[in-house]
Amino acid sequence: MVELKILRLSHNKNLPEYKTEGASGMDLFAAISEPITLKSLERHLIPTGIKIEIPKGYEAQIRARSGLSIKHGITLINAIGTVDSDYRGEVCIPVVNLSSEAYTILPEERIAQMVICKVEQAEIVVTEELADTERGIGGFGSTGTI
């Protein structure tokens, strides 16, 4: 198990938490004092009230909560956000309302989830050719629809 250090900021009431024993993602909470209403297609940066220290070789992936996405159209602007191991600022969630209805984010609402993942940096090797594969240069949809 990897250790995740968390610095709670003054406006934070909730620490990230796993809701079930098998959960891969920790819920993150909106550290806001007043509700924030997002109109259709409106974006907002929601603070979580925490700073984190991730060990080198790991990242925190910030993901949308599936319930907010399917029920209300609330998702992340950048699909999945990355918090690098050398970042020490507040973790904030860039949300967007993709529905046609306004949605109000309440103080302390679970707004996203955070997954801690092992990562490696690649060594860049410039080459004159790449190995052939069965797929080759086939792009989007090239492997079929079923």
TAMO-V992658 format. One line per field, one symbol per residue. phi: phi as a letter, one per 30 degrees, with the letter a starting at -180 (. if undefined). Layout:
phi->???
//
This chain:
phi->.dccdbcdddcccbdeaddbdcdcccdccdcbcbdbccdeidcaccdcibcbccdejbbcccbddddddddbicbcecibcccddcdbdddbcdcbccdccdbcdceiddcabbccbdbbdccdbdbcacddbddiceceidcjcc
//
